[in-house]
């Protein structure tokens, strides 16, 4: 049997179909987001985002073919080199890129603009998988954990330096991969607790109530500790003091660390109605657009919020508004179902891998997709602050589409050879 036949027979076609279905639906909705009825526009018009997105989709097929033709061991062998090249490009962007939409994130090569941060995701996933598959690796060793956090921290810091904090936050999701591979859940619990405390601090103006709550909780814990010792009491009190410190630092972070537009995004999350014509505009108009669709929507190309440009960035960050307005609750449910099915399928593929490298990479893919999917939709309905990350395969953008295509199809390439790898 030839290598090509082997790939054709073993590739997970359900994932391919889900991937292509989401990409095509995204393309249709990109056209709906930019459509002007009076201009007699065509979805294939290369002056429109829809026409350019079709070009990106066609070129993605070339990338996919290249990924599937290359030997599957290539991704393991050259994982660190790929990671190093992308890190170099991220450094280059910091120094040579010009500012576009408040961020220095694009390398311009003639008429082509590339965003290296989109490719850093799959490169980091490969490097993490390579390291975790190395001989003698143990997840419970602090030194190994530090190296892993350096691997994900380097691209995240460089992306923050570009002014793209939203994309940098994606790298936090690798903690879920580490947890799957045996890291103590304590870090995950602390992260969730810190996020809850952060939100509570914003929601409760009078922090005295929070301090009273912390003190009461600590007292109850100490009261119910069996065999109380000075050490156990000290640990509880230290935890309470750390939490109090987090609360104390929130105001400082928001006022002195975050930039004005980032402060406004936090304010819009907490109370978008406070300034509906200012910082609350995006979220308010987004929710109006989605809510106006009702059950079945207004119909394809009939979105009034879209036509009158009430929602900014509607073909990129706020593409989900188009789905909600034109296709309603039913269309939104279908879109969410497709994404959830794709993510669950990728988790299933990851679990059936005998090779740790492929399993870790697969979980990285699933977690990255989940973060983008959950946060993008969450920010359009006011559950998350607007941080400017695309809806995978749906939002307009060549670098984003190419990045996700590479991310997913490297996994499918590894999966197609899963029976050829010995268990480590």
C-alpha positions, 0 to 999 in steps of 0.5 A: 500500500502506498503512503498516499493510500495509507493516509486516505484510508486512515485520516479521520474524515469526520474531523475533516468534514467538521472543519470544512463545514465550519470554514464554509459557514464562516465564509458565508457569514463573512459575506453577510457581514460586509454585504451591501444590497445597493452595490450588487456585490458578489461573494467572490469579489476579491475587493470584499473580505468574503472574496479574500477569505475564499482565497485564504481557504483555497490556499489552506488546501495547499497547506493541508496537502503539504502537511499530509505529504510530509512524513509524520515524524517530521513534526516530532524531529523538528518541533524545537526548530519550528518553535525557534523559527516562530519565536524569532519571527515574534521578536522580529515583529516587535521591532519592525512591524508598524502599528495596525489597530493598536497592535504591532502584530503583522509582518508585511511582505509586499501585499501579504500580511502575516501574523506570526502570533497565529502560527506560534500556537501550533509551534508552541503545541509541538514544542510542549508535546516534544518536551513532555515526550522526552525520556525521563520526563515526569510531570510531578517534578518542579524543574520540568514544570518550570521548563514547560511554563518557559516554553509557553511563556516566551511567545506569550510575553512577546505577543504582549509586547506586540500589544495583543494581550488577547492572543497572549491569554490563549497560552494560559490554556496549556495549563489544562494540558499539563493537568491532563498529563498529571500536574497537580490540580492545585495550580488550576484551582488557584487560577480559578479562585484568582479569577473569581476573586478578581471578578468579585473585586470588580463587582463589589465596590466596597472591599470591606465586605470582601475582607470580612468574608475572607476573615469569616471563611478562614475562621470557619476553616480553622474551626473545622480543621481536625487536629489543629496545629500551628502549622495548619492554622498558619497555612490558612491564615497565609492563604487568607492574606494572599487573597486579601493581597489579590483584592488590594492589587486589583485596583492598582492593576486596573488603574496603573497597569492596564491601558485605557482601552483595556480599562474600558473593556473591563468597565464594559463587562461589569456595566455596559449600560453605564456608557452605552454610547462609549465603551459599552457600545460594542457589547450593547450593539452585539447583544441587540444584534443577536437578540433581534434574530429571535428563533429563526433569524431575519434571513441570510443577508437581511441583518439590519444591524449589519447593514447599518454598521452598528456592530464594529469588526463584524466580520472578525471579532464579532462574526457571531453577531451575524449568525445570531441576527440572520439565523437566530437561536437555531443558527446559533445552536447549530454553529455552537454544536459544530464547534463542540462536536469538533472539539469533542472529536479532537479529544477523542482522537487525542485519547486514542493515541499510543504516542505521548507526543501525539496525545499532548499535541492533540489536547493542545489543539482541543484546548486552544480551539476551546479557548477561542470558541468560548471566549469569542462567543462569550465576549459577544454576549457580554460574559467576557471582556472584549479581548480581540480574538477570532472565532476559529475558522469563522472570523475573517483573516488569512493568518488565523485560518492558516494557523488553525488549518495547520494546527488541526491537520498536523494532528490528523497526520499524526493520528493517521499513523497512530498504529505505527508508533510503539507505546512509550 
